């Protein structure tokens, strides 16, 4: 996966945004009508270096998501550009390789994307309908742009779809998921389905009850995602890292942070990302100060560490496991 480190920036609204370092590359929204590509090497650079400007432009940009095409140095982006959702593939220098689709969607509440070269050779996108009552997932052939499969009814009538996500768990299989409210459940919940786009085969879905998906998912033997607990604007809303089995209902809380200061206004913070060169994981999110001011932060941690003793520091307290 290379060195993929999440970084929270949004110079337009002063809150956390979907900014993802893709192989030391990073997207940032330049104003409200352009998306730029920039470079930043963690622990080395002191400033962000522009690589390409206006890879998307011409209308208001309200939402976007990006993913490295695993096995290449290219990257795919889905962007809400005005009243259209546009999906494109770029080289590492920001050169447009191809456009996969332009879909008329007035204002999608959430979008997601996954891309992989090699045997997978697919780009998978997901988006929520403007009314929030359904979500659609589409798979394209990475190299030709042809549509492989469309899955549109997985979350219809289940409630209001707040966020969507897609993550690859095998060469031919992805997991599509959504964070929902309402419907038959009294509490927020996350529903997911394993899906094989090549044959358009969807397996039995499972729910994570009393959970909110406030990050994209990471696949590392199991699925990991951030969840918030509680409904207060500020206070009583810690961020939890949950792990769930790929195809069963098994759920394990792994860690928590931001007790009583988690920001509940962020729609979908940046990635939870694995740095394959070190085995460390990076989780970017927004926290709310006691006065309600939103502040981005980045947390580095290890999953499934074999170290005998692990230490976490919160304020002036150290917790030793």
VOPA-837146 format. One record per residue: x, y negated, z of N, C-alpha, C in turn. Coordinates in steps of 0.001 Angstrom, whole numbers, plus 524288, in hexadecimal, padded with zeros to 5 digits. Each point is the difference from the previous one (the first is absolute). Example, Ala and Ser with C-alpha at 12.3 -4.5 7.8 and 13.67 -1.06 7.14 Angstrom:
BEGIN
833868163A81E787FC867FB5A80000803847FB5080000/7FEA27FBE67FD30803347FB5A8003C7FCFE7FBBE802DA/
//
This chain:
BEGIN
80332804B3800007FCCE7FB4D800008035C7FB0E80000/805358009080126803527FB6F800197FF047FCCB804E5/802177FB49800107FF657FCB4804917FB1B7FCB47FF6E/7FBDB801DC802697FAFD7FD487FFA37FEB17FDD180561/7FFF37FAF1800767FF0F7FD968050F7FBB77FBF67FF6B/7FC1F80083803657FBB47FC447FFD2801A97FAE580277/7FDFF7FBC97FDD78010B7FAD7802337FB157FCB87FF83/7FE897FD7A804337FB167FD1A8000A800EE7FA5B7FE8B/7FE0E7FE717FB6E800507FA817FE7F7FB137FE807FD05/7FE2F7FB6D800ED7FBF07FDBA7FCC5800607FA26800C5/802E77FD727FC89801187FA7F800AD7FB3E7FCA67FED9/7FBDE8024E7FDDD7FB637FCFF7FE967FC437FF5C80498/7FEBB80431802937FC147FFB98041E802578005A80570/8051F800C4800648028D80011805117FE90804AC8034A/7FE508043A7FD807FEA3804C5802CD802C9804877FD68/7FF5C8048C8023E802BA804787FDCB7FDAF8015C7FAB6/80343801907FC537FE3F8012C7FAB280231805257FE3E/7FE39801E57FB898021B804C87FDDC805187FEC87FD31/8043B80045802DC805207FF107FDB880346804CC80109/801DB802867FBF58029C805088009F8052A7FFE77FD2D/8042F8013A802D78051A800587FD9880065805397FD35/800337FFE47FAD980017804C17FCDC8057D800B07FDDB/8031A8035C8029080557800997FE5B802D87FACF8003B/7FF537FD2380471802457FAD1800C57FD987FBF37FC61/7FB45800F47FE507FD1C7FC0B7FD0B7FB1E7FEA480314/7FDF67FB867FF0E7FBBE7FE2E803347FC517FC8F7FCDA/7FAFF800638013C7FC287FCAB7FD7A7FE807FBA8803C2/7FED37FB8F7FDD97FDCE7FBE08032E7FC5B7FCC07FCA8/7FC017FE1A802817FC287FCDF7FD46801DE7FA5D7FFF3/801017FDFE7FB55801D67FAA07FF657FB497FC867FF11/7FE367FD8D804267FB187FD417FF8B7FB93803F07FFA5/7FB967FE7B7FDED7FB89803827FFA87FF3D802257FA87/8034C7FE787FC4C7FF07801797FA90804A2802AD7FD6B/803AE801FE8030580474802B57FDA280234803F1803D0/8021E8043A7FDD7802A1804018031180588800777FDEC/803DE7FF6C8037F8057C800147FE7B8029F804FD801EF/8046E801477FD958035280446801B9804FF7FDA98022B/80178801A2804B0804AB7FDE580280803238047780263/804DF7FEC28018D80384803EA80237801D37FE3680561/80026803B8803A6801DA7FEE08054180267804F180239/804FC7FFCE8017D802A58048080244800037FF5F805F0/7FD3180355802D47FFAD7FF79805B1805688004E80287/800A77FCFD80436804D57FFE380307804A37FDF57FCE0/7FEFF7FDA77FB84804317FDE67FCC77FE967FA8F7FDFC/7FBDA7FFBE7FCF37FE717FAFC7FDC67FD8E7FC7380428/800D87FB0A7FF5B7FD8E7FC248035C7FBAD7FD0B7FD2D/7FF78800FE7FAF67FBF27FD6C7FCF27FDF0803C67FBE6/7FB287FF1C7FE777FD94803217FBE1801A37FDD77FAB6/801B98036A7FC7D801BF7FE6C7FACE7FBD9801577FBF5/7FE4D7FC227FCFF7FC26800F97FBEE80260803607FBAC/7FD08803EA7FE47801968035E7FBA77FCC27FEC77FB2C/7FAEC7FF8A800AC7FC837FEB77FBA77FB5A7FCFE80221/7FE557FC237FD207FB8D7FCD9801987FB428012A7FC98/7FB827FF5A802687FB02800677FD2F7FF578053F7FD48/8011280456802CD7FED8805187FDA47FA16800C87FF8D/7FD1F7FD2F8034D7FA637FF537FF507FEF07FA2B8008A/7FCD17FDDB7FC817FEBF7FA77800567FB3F7FEE27FC94/7FDFB7FB48800727FBBC7FE4F7FCA87FACA7FF93802AC/7FF9C8020E804D57FB217FFA3802EE80146800B9805C1/7FC267FF3180350800D98008D8059E8011C805AB8016F/80415800DF803188017580535801D97FE3E80077805AD/7FC768038E800FC7FDF0800A880541801DE804FB802A1/801E2803CB7FCF680198804F4802548038E802EC7FC43/803B5802F0802118034C803317FCA4802758046D8032D/801E6803F37FD4E802DA804548026380406801E37FC16/8045B8021A801E9804488019C7FC978024780525801D6/80273802D67FC688027F804FB801518045E8011A7FC27/80462801F1801F880425801E57FC997FE24804F27FD52/801238007C7FAF27FEEF804E37FD3F80440803D38019A/7FED58034B803C2803D48039780244802EF802E37FBC0/805347FFF8800748033C802897FC16802087FC467FBE2/7FE507FB1B80039801DE7FBFC7FC66801397FB1B8031D/801997FBEA7FD61800C97FAF0802797FBBA7FC307FE61/7FBEB801FF7FD707FB967FCC17FE657FC177FF9280476/7FC697FC567FF957FC0A7FF6C804047FACC7FE8F7FD8C/7FBDE801D6802657FAB07FF037FE2D7FD427FC55803C6/7FCB37FC987FDD47FD3E7FC1E8032B7FA547FFC27FE47/7FC7B7FFDE803CE7FA887FEC57FEF07FEE27FABC80282/7FD6C7FC8E7FD127FF5B7FA94801C27FA7A7FE237FEC7/7FD807FD9A803DE7FB087FD547FF12801457FAB27FDC9/7FF6B7FF777FAE0801617FB477FD277FAF27FD7F7FE19/7FE447FC0A802C67FAF77FDB37FEB27FBA7803F6800E1/7FD02801157FBF37FBAB803B28006D80159805537FDB0/8050C801247FF5F801B9804FF7FDDC803F48029280399/7FFDD80535800128041C803158026E80396801E47FBA3/804FB7FE6A80031803B7801387FBDE8043F803888023C/80136804447FD4C804118039D801AF8044C800277FBE9/804E57FF19801B48046A7FFB17FC66804B6802EE8022C/803838016C7FC6F804FA802718015E8045F7FC5C7FE54/803D07FF188038D804577FC7D7FEF980534802D2800C3/8040F7FDF47FD728054B801D68010A802047FD6D804F2/804AB80184801BA802397FDD3804C9801417FA357FF86/8003C7FE067FB3F8010C7FA6F7FF2F7FB067FCDA7FF25/7FB7C8028E8005D7FB157FD447FF527FE037FFE27FA75/80281802FA7FC7D7FE2F800367FA997FB3D803877FF94/7FBE17FE0D7FD887FB3C803097FF5A800F3804A37FC5E/7FEC4804B2801D980083804BD7FCD37FAD0801577FD6D/7FBD080008803147FAD4800F67FDBD7FBBF7FE34803C1/7FB707FF027FDD37FB4E7FEDC803057FC6A804B87FFAA/7FE65802018047E7FCB7804A1800167FA3F7FEA97FF62/7FE407FBE78029A7FA6F7FEC17FFA77FEF97FA7C801DC/7FBB07FDD67FE1E7FDD37FB1E801EA7FA418011C80114/7FE938001A805017FACD801A3801A07FD1D7FB5080242/7FB4B7FF0E7FE2E7FCE47FB9A801DB7FDE48012A80574/802687FDC7803E97FE42800648056A800807FA9080256/7FBB17FDC7801AF800007FA8380198803BF7FEF18047F/7FFA880306804308035A7FF128048E80045804F58033D/803C0803557FEE08007C804E2802E9802107FEF380579/7FD788021B80408801EC7FF38805568052C802B480113/80157804177FCF5804C8802EF80103801AE802E47FB15/805298003F7FF1380229802E37FB93804A680332801E7/80162804157FD1D8047C803308015880236802687FB08/804E3801DD80046802898023D7FB6A8042E803D7801B5/800D1804067FCD380420803E3800C7802128016D7FAAA/80525800DA7FF88802468014A7FAF38046A803E2800B8/80077803A27FC6180421803F08004080161801C87FA83/8050C800667FEEC801E1801F67FAF8800D0805E48006A/8034E802257FCA68012680594800347FB4B8034A7FEAB/7FF4C80444802EF7FBB9803A57FEEB7FAB27FD7F80112/7FFBE7FC66803B97FB037FD68801247FE727FC717FB7D/8036C7FC5E7FE937FF437FC837FB8A7FAB67FD4980022/7FEBB7FDB78047D7FAE17FD9B8009F800617FACA802D2/7FC3A7FC9C7FED97FEE67FB59803117FA6680086801F1/7FF387FF9B805117FACA80081802487FEA07FAD8802A3/7FB8B7FDCD7FE9C7FE2B7FB318027D7FADC80104802C7/7FED77FCB7803C27FAFA8002A8029F7FE277FA868012B/7FAF07FF2D7FFDB7FDF07FAD9801497FA7B8007C8021F/7FE8D7FC348033B7FAD57FFD9802597FC8B7FC757FCBB/7FB2B8018E7FF307FC477FCBC7FD267FF217FAE5802F7/7FE867FBFA7FD347FF4C7FAD9802577FC3A8001C80494/7FBF6803397FFBB7FC298003B8043E801CC8036A80486/8047D8029C7FF748021E8032D804357FD3780522800E5/7FCA58019F7FC7C7FCE1804B0800E080227804D37FD42/8041C7FF6F7FCF78023E804817FD4E805A67FED37FE9B/802D78041B7FE93805727FF707FE67800F7803817FB46/8036F7FE3D7FC9480157802E97FB43805DC800F97FFD9/8017C804BA7FE638057D801667FF55800D1801CF7FA63/804147FE047FD8A80123801427FA88805B5801957FF90/801048041E7FCFE80553801D17FF06801597FF3C7FA48/804AE7FDC37FF0A801F27FF377FAB2804FA803387FF30/800F0801867FB27804FE8024D7FE9D804227FBB48004C/80429800ED802F8803DF7FBF6800ED802847FE077FAFC/80128803897FC61803037FE887FB5D7FCA17FE6F7FB58/7FB46802117FFA27FCB67FEB27FB827FBB67FC2280151/7FE827FFB3804F07FBCA7FC83801937FA96802527FF6C/7FFA5804D57FE0A7FAE48027A7FF497FD788012A80544/7FAD27FF918002C7FD208013B804C97FFD1805DF800CF/8018C801BB804A080005805928014C7FAE48019980291/7FE4A7FD05803ED7FB2780155802C87FE047FB39802E6/7FAE47FFE4800F07FD827FBE98030E7FCA1802858042C/800907FE3F804D77FCEF80209804557FD3D7FB688028E/7FAC37FFE27FF917FD257FB50801877FC39800C08048C/7FE98804BD801707FBD3800AE803CD8019D8020B80550/8051C8001E80122801CB8027D804D07FDF67FD65804EF/7FF5D7FADB7FFF87FE8E7FD3D804C87FAC97FD297FF89/7FD16801087FBD47FAE67FD997FF427FC36801D480435/7FD027FC5D802227FC068010F8040A80259801AD80536/8052C7FF6F800AC8027380186804EA800387FB77803D9/7FF267FB377FE10800607FB5680335802877FBA77FCD7/801B37FBF0802A4802C37FBBB7FD67805C5801527FFAC/802207FFE47FB378057D801537FF2E803457FB1B800F4/8035980034803EE8033D7FB838016B8053C8002C7FD1F/802AD804758003D80511800AF7FD7F80033805387FD2C/8034E800547FC03800FA804F57FD5B805DE800EB7FFA4/80175804E77FF5080583801627FF9E80099805027FCD9/8048F800927FD8A8014C804D27FD3C805B18014380126/80123804EF8012480550801BD80117800B1805767FDAC/80494801037FDC680107805117FD8780217803CE80412/7FDB3804B28002D801BB803FD803AE80252804BE7FD3D/7FF8A800417FAD580245804437FCF3800987FE1A7FA69/802AE8030D7FCC3800F27FE637FAA27FAF37FE977FD35/7FBFF8032C800BE7FB227FF377FD1F7FB9F7FDD38035C/800D87FF40805167FBB07FE9E803858011E7FAFD802FA/7FBF77FCBE800798002B7FB5D803477FBB38006280419/8005B7FCBE803F27FBBC7FF58803BC7FDBE7FA907FF3D/7FAF07FFB57FF037FD4A7FAFE7FFB17FD127FF3680522/8001F7FB46801FD7FDA97FF0E8051C7FD7B7FAA980026/7FC8F7FF5A803C67FD507FB00800B77FEE07FF2C805BD/8005F7FB1F801A37FE677FE7A8053C7FA7A7FDCC7FF95/7FC608021A8031A7FA7F7FEB37FF6A7FD997FE568052B/7FBC27FD047FF8D7FCCC7FE9E8047D7FA51800EC7FE9C/7FCCB800A5804017FA6E800C37FF017FED28057E7FE41/7FBE7800A47FCF67FE65805327FE5C7FDE98031480493/8013A80515800237FE008036180423803687FFF9804E1/8049A7FD827FFC6803927FFED804707FF527FB018032E/7FFA68006D8052D7FF6B7FB468033B8050C7FCDF8006D/8047F8026F7FF028050E7FD6C8005B802AD8000B7FAAB/803C87FC887FF23802FD800247FB19802B1805507FF60/800D5801997FB2B802858050B7FF17802FE7FFD57FAD7/803AC8039A7FF718031E8008B7FB4A7FEC08054C7FD96/7FE7A7FFEF7FB0A7FEA9804D67FD36803F2800E27FBA5/8019C804DB7FF37803EC801277FC037FEB08050E7FD2B/801CD800507FB187FF3C804967FCB98050A801377FD07/801DC804DA7FFF58041C801847FC557FDAD8004E7FA7B/802DE7FDDC7FC327FE037FFA87FAA38045B801697FC34/7FEC1803817FC4B8038E8016C7FBCD7FE0B7FD767FB01/802517FB977FE5D7FDED7FD1C7FB8180017803117FAE2/803FD8033A7FF2180081802B17FAFD7FB46803667FED0/7FD9E8022A8041F7FB558033E7FF4A7FB2A7FD6C8025F/800A87FB4F8021D7FBD77FD29802B37FD708037B80420/80344802788032E7FE1F8037280425800A47FD5180547/7FBAE7FF53802C28001C7FD97805287FEAD8041180419/803698008E803F17FF18803CD804257FC947FDA680449/7FEC480327803DF7FCAA7FE508044E802837FB79802F0/7FCDE7FC1D8014B801FD7FB75802C17FFB8800A8805E0/802F37FCB2802CE800047FFF7805B27FFE97FA66801EC/7FDD87FF42804A97FF927FACE802468038E7FF6E804BD/8022C7FB53800A3802967FE6F804DA7FC577FC198028E/7FD5C8019D8041A7FBFA7FCC38025B802537FC05803C9/7FD357FBB3800A48019E7FBC680373805797FE187FE86/800D27FF0E7FAF88050F7FE397FE0E7FF297FC1C7FB9C/803BF7FC7C7FF5A800007FC387FBB18053A800677FD38/7FFF8800B27FAEB804D2800497FCF8801D67FA797FECE/8042C7FE4C802A8801FD7FAB37FF3B805888001B7FDD0/801538041F7FD42804E4800437FD157FF38803FB7FBAF/80397800217FC5880001804437FC4E801F8804E7802BD/7FF478047E7FD7F80193804F58024A805788018E7FE38/802AA802E4803648050C8024F7FEC67FF6D805E28005E/80202802C77FC287FFD2805B18000980566802188014F/8006B802B180478804E38026C801A57FE99804D380327/7FEF6804487FD597FDE7804E2802247FA5D7FF5A801C4/7FEB77FB87802557FAA17FE908012E7FF107FA7D7FDEE/7FB397FE1D800A67FEB27FAAE7FE798005C7FC7A804C1/802737FB737FF55800817FC3A804387FD837FADE7FE46/7FD097FD8D8037C7FDE07FAD97FED37FF097FD108050F/7FFCE7FAD37FF887FF067FCAE804827FA227FF5B800BF/7FE6480007804E47FA867FF3D801547FFA97FC148046F/7FBD97FCE9800057FF077FC78804557FB768021480335/8004E7FF08805037FBE2801C38038D7FD877FB4B80291/7FADE7FFB37FFBB7FD3C7FB9F8025E7FE3E7FC107FBF3/7FC767FC88801807FD9E7FC4D7FC5D801197FA538014C/802D67FEEA80430800EF7FA91801708037E7FD5B7FBFB/7FF2D7FAEB7FF4A803417FD177FC51805A57FFED801D7/800DB7FE9A804EE805258003C802787FF4A8024580571/802F48040A801307FF9280259805267FD448053F7FFCE/80259803E4802847FDAC805318003780023802E87FAE0/803867FE8A7FC6E80019802877FAE080586801D27FE9F/801F38040A8027E80541801DF7FEB480030802847FA9F/8049E7FFFE7FD9F800FA802FC7FB43801C78057C80180/7FDAC803D97FDB28016F8056F800F780214802657FAFD/803F88035680077801CD803157FB947FDD980577800A8/7FCC0801AA7FC497FD94805268003A80258803867FBD5/8009F804F08014380174803DF7FC187FB7E803D17FF72/7FECA8014A7FB2B7FBBE8039C7FEEE801DD804097FC0E/7FE30804C28009880175804297FC637FDDA7FEC57FA92/802BF801D27FC057FE7F7FEBB7FAA07FA8B801DC7FE99/7FE8680498801DB7FB19802557FE3E7FC97801FD80479/801137FE73804E07FCBB8019D804647FEB37FB3280343/7FD27800DD8045E7FE687FBB080356803CA7FEFD8047C/8047C802A78002A803AA7FF5C804518022C7FA6D80027/7FFB07FD7F8048B8019A7FA94800B18039A7FF9E804BB/8044D7FD137FF8A8039A7FF4580456801967FA4180056/7FEE57FD538045B8021E7FAB5800B7805E880056800BC/802FA7FCED7FD04805AA8003A8003E8025E7FB8980329/7FDFB7FB577FF75802117FB88802E07FC097FB9E7FFEF/800C07FC478037D7FCAB7FB5880010803737FB3D800D4/7FE217FB777FE4E802D27FB22800CB7FC167FB867FFCD/801CE7FB68801617FCC87FB427FFD67FB338006E80377/800A38022F804AC7FB9680080803907FDA37FAA880111/7FB127FF687FEB37FCE27FB44800D7801997FB737FC8A/8038E800C57FC43801787FBA97FC9B7FFD88017E7FA3E/7FDB9804647FEAE7FFA2801737FA817FC6F7FC3B7FD21/801957FE867FB4D7FCCC7FC7E7FCD27FBE4803297FD25/7FB167FEDD800E47FBC8802F47FD997FDF97FD787FB07/8026B7FBB17FE5B7FE067FD4D7FB62802AF801C07FAFC/80475802BC80065802C0801BF7FB587FCE3804437FD4A/7FF617FF8A7FAED7FD02803DE7FD1280321805057FF52/804A27FF9B7FDE38034D804987FF74805AC7FE3E80026/802A080072804748056A7FE54800708038D8032B7FC65/805087FE807FFC88039F802BA7FC88800A9805BA8015C/8032C8028D7FCF5800B0805958006B80252801C78053A/7FEC3804BE8018080350803058037D803938030A7FC56/805237FF028004A80393801CB7FBFD804728031B8025F/80163804507FD7C804658033C80197804E07FE697FCFE/804407FEF6802D5805177FF247FD95802A9805567FFBE/80000802667FB64801E3805567FF76805D2800768011E/802E77FBBA7FF9E805A480045800DD801608005D805CC/7FC7F7FE37803688010D800288059F7FC0980341802FD/7FB8F801297FDA07FBE3802D5802B57FCC07FC9380390/800FF7FAEB7FFEF7FD037FC758034C7FB347FDF27FD24/7FC257FE8E803117FB0A7FE217FDE77FF4B7FA508019A/7FDAB7FCEA7FC7B7FF1F7FA6E800FC7FA2D7FECB7FF83/7FE1D7FD34803DE7FA667FED28004F7FF717FA1B800CE/7FDD87FD607FC247FF1C7FA598005B7FA467FEFD8012E/7FF0D7FC3C803577FA9D7FEC2801667FFCC7FA8680248/7FB517FE2E800EE7FF477FADC8026A7FE59800AE805A7/802287FCBF8035C7FE3C7FFD1805697FDDB7FA9480110/7FCA87FFAD803E07FDA97FAF980162802127FE4B80552/802517FB7080031801C87FDD7804FA7FB4C7FEC880376/800DD7FF31805047FB937FEC5803777FCBE7FB5D7FE30/802767FC5F7FD1D7FCFE7FB8D7FE0B7FD4F801287FADA/80089804DF7FE207FD53801937FB3B803207FF497FB10/804D07FE11800628033F7FF377FB618020A805377FE02/7FF52800F97FAF8801B1804EE7FDB9805CC7FFCD7FEA2/802D9804148017B8059D800457FF1180164805487FDA3/802E88001F7FBA98019F804FF7FDCC804928025B80300/80037805238004C80464802928027E8010B805327FD49/804D2801E280081801AD804E07FD958022B8039580434/7FE1B804CD8003B801B3803CB803DA802C88047E7FD54/8049D80145801E980300804737FE017FF9F80473803EC/7FEFF804BF7FE197FFA88047B803868013B805037FD01/800468044B802CE8011D805147FDB07FB75803AB80107/7FECE8033E7FC2C7FC0F8040C80096802B38054B8005E/7FE02803528037C8020C8055980090805DB7FFFE80109/801BC7FC5C803248058B7FFB38014A8019D804B18034E/804BB801E67FF29802158045A80314803427FE128049B/800677FACE800A2802DA7FDE3804757FD6B801AC80513/803378013E803D17FDF1801E9804FC7FD577FBA380314/802307FB567FF9E7FDB67FBA4802D57FEE27FB927FC35/7FB5B7FDBB8006E7FE907FB977FCC27FE347FB8A80386/801407FB437FE687FED67FB6E8032E7FCEE7FC117FCC4/7FBFB7FDDE8024A7FD0D7FBBC7FDA1800097FB6E803C9/800DA7FB447FDFC8003E7FB61803477FB647FC7B7FEB4/7FD0C7FE74803ED7FBA47FC667FF6A800A67FBB580408/801037FB397FE1F801177FBBF803A8804F28012680308/7FFA47FFD88052280496801288033B7FFC48056E8026D/7FCBF8035F7FDBE7FF728055B801F9801F9803DA7FBF6/802CA80410801C0801DF804337FCA07FD258050880161/7FDF1802A27FC0C7FD38804EA800C5803588045E7FDB9/80157803DF8034780378804467FE747FCE48050D7FFD2/8004D802B67FB797FD3C804FF7FF6D804038046380005/
//
